[in-house]
């Protein structure tokens, strides 16, 4: 299931079993798969907890970077106990950057989800716009131990219209954090553009593919050719 630009009214649903799809990716050799619990992200729902438990029980959690609704230390710790070591947080870290230290102490690999629209930070499931200075925010989080950022262009996300990389490049150069590009990936050309940017700015080191795969715009073979 995918939202377009984070809008619940612009929902794209797909007939994939999430656990079976994850098994397929892992079986093909992918070392890291991006998984977001949209129900938890939007309204704190526990609707997908059975899916998370199945992922854990089948030994797949180690291949997942998990996001969606991780807003407190207790939930992060619960997920860590199920094997989800790599966790994506957003609003919780903006509200309390010191949470990074507590999570790192528990062996959680913290990834910050930076969601922006027109170069402004979006929070609370993309429902609110913040006036925070993006570079200063990232530098503050880095001081508390953050190393990686998933940067989503909200205006491009789920649109299949391609991804502009100028702002991601700017942020990566200013902070020297590791960046993963997300939002708007529409085809192999976008993957190639990220690869070229990586040659110029090595800390831009990854890309998230979602709707483009579900709708056949990018094949599994093509994604594998760019994976490490």
N, CA, C and O of each residue as an XYZ file, in Angstrom:
912
protein
N       0.834     -1.181      0.000
C       0.000      0.000      0.000
C       0.880      1.246      0.000
O       1.875      1.316      0.722
N       0.498      2.239     -0.828
C       1.247      3.483     -0.910
C       0.292      4.659     -0.920
O      -0.779      4.610     -1.525
N       0.711      5.746     -0.220
C       0.018      7.016     -0.341
C       0.752      7.845     -1.380
O       1.955      7.682     -1.582
N       0.019      8.737     -2.040
C       0.661      9.684     -2.950
C       0.790     11.015     -2.234
O      -0.204     11.595     -1.796
N       2.017     11.497     -2.116
C       2.331     12.727     -1.383
C       1.837     12.664      0.063
O       1.538     13.694      0.668
N       1.752     11.441      0.616
C       1.312     11.277      1.986
C      -0.165     11.508      2.213
O      -0.602     11.581      3.362
N      -0.948     11.625      1.156
C      -2.369     11.926      1.249
C      -3.167     10.630      1.346
O      -3.147      9.810      0.428
N      -3.873     10.450      2.472
C      -4.648      9.224      2.679
C      -5.773      9.054      1.655
O      -6.261      7.945      1.442
N      -6.180     10.156      1.023
C      -7.240     10.077      0.019
C      -6.692      9.628     -1.336
O      -7.460      9.285     -2.235
N      -5.380      9.631     -1.481
C      -4.753      9.221     -2.746
C      -3.969      7.939     -2.485
O      -2.739      7.907     -2.526
N      -4.728      6.898     -2.219
C      -4.170      5.619     -1.794
C      -4.006      4.675     -2.978
O      -4.895      4.541     -3.819
N      -2.840      4.021     -3.023
C      -2.587      2.987     -4.034
C      -2.354      1.669     -3.293
O      -1.384      1.535     -2.547
N      -3.236      0.710     -3.500
C      -3.116     -0.587     -2.838
C      -2.658     -1.636     -3.835
O      -3.040     -1.593     -5.004
N      -1.838     -2.584     -3.376
C      -1.279     -3.604     -4.255
C      -1.490     -4.983     -3.644
O      -1.476     -5.144     -2.424
N      -1.682     -5.962     -4.499
C      -1.990     -7.317     -4.053
C      -0.727     -8.118     -3.774
O      -0.508     -9.177     -4.363
N       0.098     -7.606     -2.876
C       1.296     -8.327     -2.459
C       1.158     -8.678     -0.982
O       0.693     -7.865     -0.184
N       1.563     -9.889     -0.627
C       1.675    -10.239      0.781
C       3.017     -9.683      1.269
O       4.055    -10.067      0.729
N       3.034     -8.801      2.261
C       4.282     -8.144      2.648
C       5.368     -9.099      3.114
O       6.546     -8.891      2.823
N       4.981    -10.144      3.837
C       5.992    -11.081      4.336
C       6.562    -11.902      3.184
O       7.775    -12.097      3.104
N       5.707    -12.379      2.298
C       6.179    -13.149      1.148
C       7.062    -12.298      0.238
O       8.056    -12.785     -0.302
N       6.697    -11.024      0.068
C       7.503    -10.133     -0.763
C       8.864     -9.897     -0.124
O       9.885     -9.879     -0.812
N       8.875     -9.718      1.178
C      10.148     -9.553      1.890
C      11.022    -10.791      1.733
O      12.227    -10.681      1.507
N      10.417    -11.963      1.853
C      11.173    -13.209      1.661
C      11.759    -13.285      0.251
O      12.872    -13.772      0.051
N      10.995    -12.799     -0.713
C      11.474    -12.811     -2.099
C      12.702    -11.920     -2.256
O      13.693    -12.317     -2.869
N      12.628    -10.713     -1.700
C      13.771     -9.801     -1.792
C      15.006    -10.393     -1.126
O      16.100    -10.360     -1.689
N      14.827    -10.931      0.068
C      15.960    -11.519      0.792
C      16.517    -12.707      0.020
O      17.733    -12.879     -0.067
N      15.631    -13.526     -0.539
C      16.059    -14.671     -1.324
C      16.848    -14.282     -2.556
O      17.696    -15.042     -3.024
N      16.571    -13.088     -3.087
C      17.283    -12.584     -4.261
C      18.611    -11.923     -3.890
O      19.381    -11.515     -4.760
N      18.863    -11.827     -2.585
C      20.162    -11.308     -2.156
C      20.173     -9.880     -1.655
O      21.238     -9.341     -1.352
N      18.999     -9.250     -1.560
C      18.961     -7.884     -1.019
C      19.276     -7.930      0.481
O      18.713     -8.730      1.227
N      20.180     -7.059      0.892
C      20.605     -7.060      2.290
C      19.775     -6.142      3.167
O      19.804     -6.250      4.393
N      19.035     -5.239      2.540
C      18.254     -4.276      3.313
C      16.973     -3.934      2.554
O      17.011     -3.559      1.382
N      15.840     -4.071      3.242
C      14.538     -3.798      2.634
C      13.818     -2.750      3.483
O      13.736     -2.871      4.706
N      13.306     -1.736      2.820
C      12.620     -0.620      3.478
C      11.166     -1.013      3.745
O      10.425     -1.322      2.811
N      10.757     -1.002      5.013
C       9.399     -1.371      5.403
C       8.828     -0.262      6.281
O       9.455      0.151      7.256
N       7.629      0.220      5.928
C       6.961      1.252      6.722
C       5.585      0.760      7.148
O       4.789      0.318      6.320
N       5.317      0.842      8.436
C       4.008      0.508      8.980
C       3.137      1.761      8.855
O       3.147      2.622      9.735
N       2.388      1.856      7.758
C       1.591      3.059      7.498
C       0.476      3.237      8.523
O       0.150      4.366      8.892
N      -0.101      2.152      8.979
C      -1.177      2.257      9.964
C      -0.663      2.897     11.253
O      -1.316      3.769     11.826
N       0.493      2.462     11.693
C       1.086      3.037     12.905
C       1.509      4.482     12.675
O       1.393      5.320     13.569
N       1.999      4.768     11.476
C       2.468      6.120     11.171
C       1.325      7.122     11.146
O       1.463      8.240     11.643
N       0.190      6.723     10.566
C      -0.916      7.655     10.373
C      -1.690      7.899     11.661
O      -1.954      9.046     12.022
N      -2.054      6.823     12.357
C      -2.918      7.030     13.525
C      -2.541      6.174     14.732
O      -3.337      6.012     15.657
N      -1.326      5.626     14.719
C      -0.884      4.837     15.861
C      -1.535      3.483     15.964
O      -1.470      2.848     17.017
N      -2.163      3.021     14.898
C      -2.868      1.739     14.910
C      -1.895      0.566     15.052
O      -0.760      0.618     14.576
N      -2.363     -0.487     15.713
C      -1.578     -1.712     15.862
C      -1.988     -2.770     14.839
O      -1.690     -3.951     15.018
N      -2.668     -2.356     13.769
C      -3.230     -3.286     12.783
C      -2.191     -4.184     12.145
O      -2.505     -5.303     11.738
N      -0.949     -3.707     12.050
C       0.084     -4.481     11.359
C       1.013     -5.247     12.293
O       2.039     -5.765     11.852
N       0.674     -5.324     13.552
C       1.577     -5.998     14.487
C       1.732     -7.483     14.174
O       2.799     -8.052     14.405
N       0.690     -8.115     13.655
C       0.819     -9.525     13.272
C       1.811     -9.695     12.129
O       2.542    -10.684     12.078
N       1.835     -8.735     11.215
C       2.807     -8.773     10.120
C       4.216     -8.642     10.672
O       5.118     -9.372     10.262
N       4.408     -7.716     11.598
C       5.729     -7.530     12.195
C       6.171     -8.797     12.939
O       7.339     -9.182     12.880
N       5.245     -9.430     13.627
C       5.582    -10.666     14.345
C       5.978    -11.781     13.369
O       6.913    -12.537     13.634
N       5.266    -11.881     12.244
C       5.616    -12.896     11.245
C       7.010    -12.650     10.674
O       7.785    -13.586     10.476
N       7.318    -11.380     10.410
C       8.650    -11.032      9.905
C       9.706    -11.466     10.909
O      10.741    -12.020     10.542
N       9.430    -11.206     12.175
C      10.361    -11.589     13.236
C      10.502    -13.102     13.344
O      11.615    -13.624     13.404
N       9.378    -13.800     13.367
C       9.386    -15.256     13.536
C      10.092    -15.967     12.391
O      10.660    -17.040     12.596
N      10.070    -15.400     11.198
C      10.711    -16.032     10.045
C      12.162    -15.593      9.877
O      12.797    -15.913      8.872
N      12.682    -14.869     10.850
C      14.089    -14.491     10.828
C      14.437    -13.441      9.795
O      15.564    -13.391      9.302
N      13.459    -12.595      9.466
C      13.674    -11.608      8.412
C      13.944    -10.209      8.938
O      14.316     -9.320      8.171
N      13.764    -10.000     10.234
C      13.877     -8.646     10.787
C      15.255     -8.034     10.563
O      15.378     -6.817     10.421
N      16.282     -8.863     10.531
C      17.639     -8.338     10.363
C      17.861     -7.715      8.989
O      18.828     -6.981      8.789
N      16.969     -8.003      8.044
C      17.096     -7.459      6.686
C      16.223     -6.211      6.476
O      16.143     -5.681      5.368
N      15.579     -5.757      7.542
C      14.587     -4.686      7.429
C      15.088     -3.392      8.057
O      15.689     -3.403      9.130
N      14.831     -2.269      7.370
C      14.881     -0.980      8.055
C      13.427     -0.557      8.214
O      12.723     -0.319      7.233
N      12.991     -0.466      9.468
C      11.569     -0.335      9.782
C      11.220      1.064     10.261
O      11.877      1.622     11.140
N      10.177      1.614      9.667
C       9.680      2.908     10.097
C       8.178      2.901     10.249
O       7.506      1.929      9.904
N       7.659      4.000     10.771
C       6.219      4.141     10.912
C       5.751      4.019     12.345
O       5.668      2.913     12.881
N       5.445      5.141     12.971
C       4.853      5.121     14.302
C       5.797      4.825     15.447
O       5.347      4.513     16.549
N       7.099      4.915     15.210
C       8.065      4.697     16.302
C       8.288      6.058     16.970
O       9.172      6.819     16.576
N       7.483      6.343     17.970
C       7.459      7.682     18.551
C       7.947      7.725     19.998
O       7.981      8.793     20.609
N       8.323      6.577     20.546
C       8.784      6.580     21.931
C       9.810      5.465     22.141
O       9.922      4.537     21.340
N      10.551      5.585     23.239
C      11.598      4.632     23.574
C      11.022      3.227     23.769
O      11.623      2.243     23.337
N       9.870      3.136     24.411
C       9.288      1.830     24.732
C       8.949      1.035     23.475
O       9.205     -0.167     23.411
N       8.374      1.701     22.477
C       8.041      0.979     21.238
C       9.305      0.561     20.504
O       9.386     -0.548     19.975
N      10.285      1.447     20.473
C      11.548      1.114     19.812
C      12.191     -0.101     20.470
O      12.713     -0.979     19.783
N      12.153     -0.153     21.786
C      12.743     -1.275     22.507
C      11.962     -2.561     22.242
O      12.561     -3.628     22.104
N      10.638     -2.471     22.171
C       9.806     -3.643     21.856
C      10.160     -4.193     20.478
O      10.275     -5.405     20.296
N      10.331     -3.300     19.517
C      10.694     -3.719     18.166
C      12.098     -4.319     18.140
O      12.357     -5.289     17.427
N      12.991     -3.736     18.919
C      14.371     -4.266     18.976
C      14.370     -5.694     19.510
O      15.128     -6.537     19.032
N      13.543     -5.961     20.474
C      13.464     -7.303     21.045
C      12.952     -8.313     20.023
O      13.242     -9.505     20.124
N      12.194     -7.838     19.041
C      11.713     -8.717     17.968
C      12.748     -8.862     16.859
O      12.542     -9.621     15.912
N      13.854     -8.142     16.971
C      14.919     -8.287     15.985
C      15.073     -7.126     15.033
O      15.954     -7.142     14.173
N      14.218     -6.102     15.172
C      14.307     -4.943     14.281
C      15.357     -3.981     14.823
O      15.060     -3.087     15.616
N      16.581     -4.187     14.379
C      17.693     -3.383     14.878
C      17.753     -2.011     14.212
O      18.072     -1.015     14.860
N      17.450     -1.965     12.934
C      17.543     -0.718     12.178
C      16.169     -0.058     12.124
O      15.254     -0.558     11.470
N      16.034      1.075     12.822
C      14.731      1.710     12.980
C      14.766      3.157     12.497
O      15.740      3.882     12.700
N      13.667      3.552     11.848
C      13.544      4.891     11.265
C      12.606      5.722     12.136
O      11.462      5.338     12.381
N      13.109      6.863     12.600
C      12.301      7.759     13.416
C      12.343      9.158     12.832
O      13.290      9.529     12.138
N      11.300      9.933     13.122
C      11.240     11.301     12.605
C      10.849     12.279     13.695
O      11.716     12.852     14.355
N       9.548     12.477     13.893
C       9.057     13.492     14.835
C       9.635     13.310     16.238
O       9.946     14.292     16.910
N       9.779     12.063     16.682
C      10.282     11.812     18.034
C      11.681     12.385     18.229
O      12.006     12.868     19.314
N      12.508     12.335     17.194
C      13.877     12.848     17.300
C      13.908     14.364     17.200
O      14.771     15.015     17.788
N      12.959     14.924     16.453
C      12.873     16.388     16.385
C      12.470     16.938     17.753
O      13.001     17.953     18.205
N      11.534     16.262     18.401
C      11.059     16.711     19.708
C      12.092     16.468     20.805
O      12.187     17.251     21.750
N      12.864     15.390     20.685
C      13.850     15.057     21.720
C      15.069     14.382     21.090
O      15.129     13.155     21.013
N      16.041     15.183     20.640
C      17.245     14.609     20.008
C      18.030     13.683     20.935
O      18.750     12.808     20.455
N      17.906     13.857     22.255
C      18.646     12.998     23.184
C      18.154     11.559     23.135
O      18.840     10.658     23.618
N      16.971     11.330     22.557
C      16.453      9.963     22.420
C      17.417      9.105     21.609
O      17.493      7.893     21.809
N      18.143      9.725     20.705
C      19.122      8.987     19.892
C      20.102      8.255     20.795
O      20.404      7.084     20.564
N      20.602      8.938     21.826
C      21.574      8.332     22.732
C      21.003      7.103     23.417
O      21.676      6.077     23.511
N      19.770      7.196     23.896
C      19.124      6.075     24.582
C      18.940      4.890     23.640
O      19.132      3.742     24.041
N      18.572      5.160     22.404
C      18.357      4.090     21.437
C      19.673      3.418     21.054
O      19.748      2.193     20.958
N      20.694      4.217     20.841
C      22.005      3.654     20.505
C      22.519      2.760     21.624
O      23.139      1.730     21.359
N      22.269      3.143     22.868
C      22.702      2.335     24.018
C      22.030      0.966     24.035
O      22.566      0.016     24.606
N      20.859      0.864     23.411
C      20.124     -0.408     23.348
C      20.450     -1.213     22.093
O      19.800     -2.218     21.807
N      21.455     -0.767     21.351
C      21.863     -1.501     20.155
C      20.979     -1.263     18.956
O      20.967     -2.063     18.020
N      20.232     -0.164     18.975
C      19.352      0.174     17.851
C      20.106      1.085     16.890
O      20.679      2.094     17.299
N      20.101      0.726     15.624
C      20.693      1.569     14.587
C      19.653      2.615     14.187
O      18.658      2.298     13.535
N      19.892      3.845     14.581
C      18.914      4.913     14.389
C      19.095      5.571     13.022
O      20.192      5.998     12.663
N      18.001      5.643     12.271
C      17.976      6.349     10.990
C      16.924      7.450     11.100
O      15.798      7.189     11.523
N      17.280      8.666     10.728
C      16.334      9.774     10.802
C      15.598      9.921      9.481
O      16.216      9.986      8.419
N      14.271      9.973      9.556
C      13.462     10.193      8.365
C      13.230     11.692      8.219
O      12.438     12.288      8.950
N      13.927     12.282      7.272
C      13.775     13.704      6.992
C      12.792     13.858      5.841
O      13.084     13.488      4.704
N      11.637     14.404      6.148
C      10.589     14.563      5.145
C      10.430     16.055      4.867
O      10.126     16.827      5.776
N      10.634     16.459      3.623
C      10.568     17.880      3.297
C       9.654     18.134      2.102
O       9.511     17.301      1.208
N       9.045     19.314      2.121
C       8.261     19.805      0.992
C       8.677     21.256      0.769
O       8.592     22.086      1.673
N       9.122     21.541     -0.430
C       9.629     22.885     -0.738
C      10.722     23.307      0.247
O      10.801     24.460      0.670
N      11.567     22.320      0.596
C      12.740     22.518      1.449
C      12.381     22.870      2.892
O      13.213     23.402      3.628
N      11.146     22.575      3.296
C      10.715     22.773      4.682
C      10.347     21.433      5.292
O       9.800     20.560      4.619
N      10.652     21.278      6.574
C      10.439     20.003      7.258
C       8.955     19.753      7.493
O       8.221     20.633      7.941
N       8.532     18.526      7.178
C       7.162     18.094      7.474
C       7.218     17.078      8.609
O       8.094     16.214      8.633
N       6.275     17.184      9.554
C       6.244     16.302     10.716
C       4.830     15.763     10.933
O       3.899     16.084     10.195
N       4.703     14.925     11.980
C       3.400     14.362     12.369
C       2.710     13.669     11.201
O       1.567     13.977     10.863
N       3.431     12.720     10.587
C       2.855     12.013      9.448
C       2.648     12.913      8.252
O       1.724     12.710      7.464
N       3.512     13.913      8.117
C       3.494     14.879      7.004
C       2.325     15.849      7.101
O       2.020     16.542      6.130
N       1.665     15.912      8.254
C       0.494     16.774      8.406
C       0.841     18.187      8.860
O       0.017     19.094      8.743
N       2.060     18.383      9.381
C       2.451     19.693      9.877
C       3.752     20.141      9.228
O       4.618     19.326      8.909
N       3.875     21.455      9.039
C       5.094     22.027      8.469
C       5.844     22.778      9.558
O       5.259     23.578     10.288
N       7.138     22.517      9.661
C       7.965     23.144     10.689
C       8.808     24.264     10.083
O       9.139     24.243      8.898
N       9.144     25.235     10.919
C       9.999     26.333     10.485
C      11.463     26.076     10.840
O      12.293     26.979     10.736
N      11.781     24.861     11.255
C      13.148     24.519     11.629
C      14.098     24.711     10.458
O      13.736     24.458      9.309
N      15.310     25.157     10.748
C      16.374     25.200      9.756
C      16.859     23.766      9.548
O      17.322     23.128     10.493
N      16.758     23.263      8.338
C      17.018     21.842      8.089
C      18.467     21.478      8.393
O      18.730     20.464      9.039
N      19.395     22.289      7.938
C      20.813     21.986      8.162
C      21.137     21.992      9.653
O      21.834     21.104     10.145
N      20.635     22.982     10.364
C      20.906     23.062     11.802
C      20.278     21.887     12.543
O      20.870     21.356     13.483
N      19.079     21.481     12.122
C      18.440     20.311     12.723
C      19.312     19.080     12.559
O      19.534     18.344     13.520
N      19.807     18.852     11.354
C      20.626     17.673     11.095
C      21.940     17.725     11.875
O      22.408     16.702     12.375
N      22.524     18.896     11.975
C      23.777     19.035     12.730
C      23.551     18.739     14.216
O      24.400     18.138     14.874
N      22.404     19.166     14.732
C      22.073     18.875     16.128
C      21.921     17.376     16.350
O      22.463     16.828     17.310
N      21.182     16.713     15.461
C      20.995     15.265     15.578
C      22.320     14.530     15.455
O      22.545     13.524     16.129
N      23.194     15.032     14.596
C      24.514     14.419     14.429
C      25.318     14.500     15.711
O      26.058     13.573     16.039
N      25.182     15.593     16.435
C      25.898     15.753     17.709
C      25.495     14.687     18.718
O      26.283     14.323     19.590
N      24.266     14.185     18.599
C      23.784     13.152     19.523
C      24.036     11.742     18.991
O      23.606     10.763     19.601
N      24.729     11.638     17.860
C      25.134     10.326     17.381
C      24.492      9.848     16.094
O      24.787      8.746     15.634
N      23.618     10.655     15.502
C      22.984     10.237     14.252
C      24.012     10.132     13.127
O      24.909     10.966     13.008
N      23.864      9.092     12.303
C      24.781      8.888     11.184
C      24.069      8.818      9.833
O      24.670      9.120      8.802
N      22.786      8.421      9.829
C      22.106      8.191      8.554
C      20.758      8.897      8.475
O      20.053      9.050      9.473
N      20.423      9.321      7.265
C      19.184     10.045      7.013
C      18.513      9.467      5.767
O      19.166      9.249      4.747
N      17.205      9.222      5.858
C      16.409      8.945      4.665
C      15.694     10.244      4.316
O      14.862     10.725      5.086
N      16.012     10.803      3.176
C      15.427     12.092      2.794
C      14.326     11.877      1.762
O      14.586     11.503      0.618
N      13.089     12.122      2.193
C      11.933     11.974      1.315
C      11.445     13.336      0.848
O      11.220     14.239      1.654
N      11.286     13.469     -0.450
C      10.652     14.644     -1.029
C       9.149     14.375     -1.039
O       8.650     13.631     -1.883
N       8.438     14.980     -0.103
C       7.006     14.714      0.059
C       6.220     15.040     -1.213
O       5.280     14.330     -1.570
N       6.612     16.108     -1.883
C       5.891     16.506     -3.086
C       6.070     15.509     -4.229
O       5.246     15.455     -5.142
N       7.132     14.728     -4.183
C       7.391     13.746     -5.238
C       6.943     12.338     -4.863
O       6.722     11.500     -5.738
N       6.810     12.076     -3.560
C       6.596     10.719     -3.079
C       5.339     10.086     -3.662
O       4.250     10.657     -3.602
N       5.513      8.903     -4.224
C       4.387      8.142     -4.753
C       3.815      8.662     -6.053
O       2.767      8.191     -6.495
N       4.485      9.631     -6.683
C       3.935     10.236     -7.896
C       4.458      9.618     -9.182
O       3.851      9.786    -10.240
N       5.591      8.896     -9.105
C       6.247      8.344    -10.295
C       6.657      9.443    -11.283
O       6.686      9.216    -12.492
N       6.969     10.623    -10.767
C       7.329     11.743    -11.636
C       8.819     12.092    -11.560
O       9.248     13.125    -12.075
N       9.599     11.228    -10.918
C      11.030     11.492    -10.836
C      11.391     12.256     -9.575
O      10.529     12.775     -8.866
N      12.690     12.309     -9.317
C      13.177     12.885     -8.057
C      14.278     13.896     -8.315
O      15.324     13.555     -8.867
N      14.045     15.147     -7.915
C      15.099     16.149     -7.979
C      16.065     15.920     -6.818
O      15.640     15.587     -5.711
N      17.344     16.096     -7.066
C      18.352     15.729     -6.076
C      19.137     16.912     -5.524
O      20.014     16.722     -4.682
N      18.844     18.123     -5.975
C      19.643     19.282     -5.572
C      19.636     19.512     -4.066
O      20.684     19.778     -3.477
N      18.462     19.411     -3.434
C      18.382     19.691     -2.005
C      19.057     18.589     -1.199
O      19.727     18.866     -0.204
N      18.883     17.346     -1.621
C      19.576     16.241     -0.960
C      21.083     16.435     -1.047
O      21.795     16.251     -0.060
N      21.558     16.801     -2.207
C      22.987     17.052     -2.397
C      23.473     18.149     -1.468
O      24.517     18.011     -0.831
N      22.729     19.229     -1.389
C      23.084     20.355     -0.524
C      23.198     19.911      0.933
O      24.174     20.233      1.610
N      22.196     19.171      1.411
C      22.189     18.729      2.807
C      23.334     17.770      3.102
O      23.967     17.848      4.154
N      23.593     16.867      2.168
C      24.681     15.901      2.357
C      26.032     16.618      2.444
O      26.866     16.281      3.284
N      26.237     17.591      1.585
C      27.502     18.326      1.584
C      27.658     19.165      2.842
O      28.768     19.301      3.357
N      26.571     19.726      3.345
C      26.632     20.579      4.527
C      26.816     19.802      5.821
O      27.388     20.321      6.780
N      26.332     18.547      5.860
C      26.345     17.786      7.118
C      27.274     16.588      7.120
O      27.700     16.132      8.182
N      27.594     16.071      5.932
C      28.415     14.864      5.784
C      27.788     13.649      6.477
O      28.493     12.719      6.869
N      26.470     13.665      6.621
C      25.752     12.474      7.071
C      25.512     11.572      5.861
O      25.537     12.038      4.722
N      25.279     10.288      6.106
C      24.937      9.373      5.022
C      23.469      9.563      4.653
O      22.598      9.539      5.523
N      23.196      9.751      3.368
C      21.834     10.007      2.899
C      21.327      8.882      2.012
O      22.051      8.341      1.176
N      20.056      8.546      2.220
C      19.328      7.632      1.352
C      18.208      8.442      0.708
O      17.439      9.107      1.402
N      18.118      8.388     -0.598
C      17.134      9.165     -1.352
C      15.804      8.421     -1.406
O      15.770      7.222     -1.681
N      14.703      9.136     -1.141
C      13.379      8.518     -1.220
C      12.375      9.518     -1.788
O      12.542     10.731     -1.664
N      11.337      8.983     -2.410
C      10.260      9.817     -2.927
C      10.400     10.125     -4.400
O      11.357     10.775     -4.820
N       9.444      9.656     -5.185
C       9.377     10.032     -6.593
C      10.161      9.182     -7.567
O      10.160      9.468     -8.764
N      10.833      8.139     -7.091
C      11.617      7.301     -7.998
C      10.671      6.667     -9.023
O       9.716      5.976     -8.668
N      10.959      6.919    -10.298
C      10.006      6.522    -11.341
C      10.546      5.497    -12.324
O       9.775      4.874    -13.054
N      11.864      5.316    -12.352
C      12.442      4.386    -13.307
C      13.950      4.290    -13.139
O      14.531      4.881    -12.229
N      14.562      3.541    -14.025
C      16.012      3.320    -13.935
C      16.783      4.630    -14.047
O      17.855      4.773    -13.459
N      16.245      5.583    -14.797
C      16.935      6.876    -14.933
C      17.161      7.534    -13.578
O      18.207      8.142    -13.349
N      16.178      7.416    -12.670
C      16.343      7.984    -11.340
C      17.423      7.250    -10.550
O      18.199      7.872     -9.825
N      17.470      5.932    -10.692
C      18.535      5.161    -10.030
C      19.902      5.584    -10.553
O      20.858      5.714     -9.789
N      19.980      5.793    -11.841
C      21.242      6.212    -12.447
C      21.635      7.610    -11.960
O      22.814      7.881    -11.731
N      20.659      8.483    -11.805
C      20.949      9.834    -11.304
C      21.498      9.796     -9.881
O      22.409     10.552     -9.543
N      20.942      8.917     -9.048
C      21.463      8.775     -7.688
C      22.870      8.198     -7.716
O      23.736      8.617     -6.948
N      23.094      7.228     -8.608
C      24.443      6.643     -8.717
C      25.456      7.717     -9.104
O      26.554      7.766     -8.549
N      25.092      8.573    -10.048
C      25.999      9.640    -10.467
C      26.271     10.618     -9.332
O      27.398     11.080     -9.151
N      25.223     10.928     -8.570
C      25.408     11.828     -7.428
C      26.333     11.192     -6.397
O      27.148     11.879     -5.782
N      26.208      9.878     -6.207
C      27.086      9.171     -5.275
C      28.554      9.311     -5.672
O      29.422      9.416     -4.804
N      28.836      9.314     -6.963
C      30.216      9.478     -7.417
C      30.749     10.859     -7.073
O      31.944     11.036     -6.836
N      29.842     11.841     -7.047
C      30.220     13.220     -6.724
C      30.206     13.475     -5.218
O      31.090     14.140     -4.679
N      29.184     12.935     -4.551
C      29.013     13.112     -3.106
C      28.827     11.722     -2.499
O      27.693     11.258     -2.383
N      29.905     11.047     -2.109
C      29.835      9.644     -1.690
C      28.891      9.363     -0.527
O      28.424      8.233     -0.377
N      28.598     10.372      0.303
C      27.711     10.097      1.437
C      26.241     10.012      1.030
O      25.394      9.669      1.856
N      25.924     10.319     -0.231
C      24.587      9.982     -0.758
C      24.689      8.546     -1.241
O      25.202      8.282     -2.329
N      24.194      7.613     -0.422
C      24.644      6.230     -0.559
C      23.535      5.210     -0.779
O      23.786      4.007     -0.712
N      22.308      5.670     -1.042
C      21.252      4.686     -1.226
C      19.998      5.318     -1.788
O      19.888      6.540     -1.887
N      19.048      4.461     -2.158
C      17.792      4.940     -2.738
C      16.678      3.957     -2.396
O      16.881      2.743     -2.409
N      15.498      4.497     -2.088
C      14.319      3.678     -1.783
C      13.421      3.630     -3.015
O      13.068      4.664     -3.581
N      13.059      2.418     -3.421
C      12.139      2.215     -4.546
C      10.855      1.614     -4.000
O      10.897      0.629     -3.263
N       9.720      2.192     -4.349
C       8.438      1.679     -3.877
C       7.462      1.444     -5.011
O       7.448      0.376     -5.623
N       6.650      2.444     -5.286
C       5.584      2.316     -6.280
C       6.120      1.911     -7.654
O       5.466      1.161     -8.378
N       7.295      2.399     -8.010
C       7.859      2.071     -9.331
C       8.045      0.568     -9.494
O       7.863      0.032    -10.587
N       8.406     -0.111     -8.409
C       8.530     -1.571     -8.474
C       7.150     -2.221     -8.536
O       6.913     -3.106     -9.358
N       6.248     -1.783     -7.674
C       4.920     -2.391     -7.619
C       4.196     -2.299     -8.960
O       3.411     -3.181     -9.308
N       4.459     -1.238     -9.706
C       3.749     -1.032    -10.967
C       4.593     -1.387    -12.185
O       4.234     -1.041    -13.311
N       5.714     -2.074    -11.969
C       6.495     -2.599    -13.077
C       7.349     -1.584    -13.821
O       7.808     -1.859    -14.930
N       7.566     -0.425    -13.232
C       8.409      0.588    -13.877
C       9.896      0.258    -13.717
O      10.726      0.636    -14.543
N      10.205     -0.453    -12.640
C      11.564     -0.930    -12.377
C      11.465     -2.401    -12.024
O      10.650     -2.782    -11.185
N      12.278     -3.226    -12.647
C      12.235     -4.660    -12.372
C      13.159     -5.023    -11.217
O      14.031     -4.249    -10.823
N      12.943     -6.224    -10.687
C      13.804     -6.725     -9.613
C      15.249     -6.827    -10.102
O      16.184     -6.509     -9.367
N      15.420     -7.271    -11.339
C      16.755     -7.401    -11.914
C      17.449     -6.046    -12.007
O      18.643     -5.931    -11.731
N      16.703     -5.037    -12.393
C      17.288     -3.687    -12.516
C      17.680     -3.148    -11.136
O      18.731     -2.525    -10.988
N      16.845     -3.385    -10.139
C      17.197     -2.937     -8.796
C      18.440     -3.654     -8.303
O      19.313     -3.043     -7.686
N      18.520     -4.945     -8.572
C      19.698     -5.726     -8.127
C      20.971     -5.195     -8.749
O      22.029     -5.232     -8.121
N      20.886     -4.705     -9.960
C      22.093     -4.226    -10.638
C      22.651     -2.966     -9.972
O      23.814     -2.619    -10.176
N      21.819     -2.281     -9.176
C      22.273     -1.088     -8.457
C      22.526     -1.355     -6.971
O      23.077     -0.507     -6.269
N      22.126     -2.526     -6.500
C      22.287     -2.860     -5.081
C      23.716     -3.291     -4.787
O      24.451     -3.725     -5.674
N      24.087     -3.162     -3.524
C      25.437     -3.557     -3.086
C      25.364     -4.768     -2.192
O      26.394     -5.252     -1.723
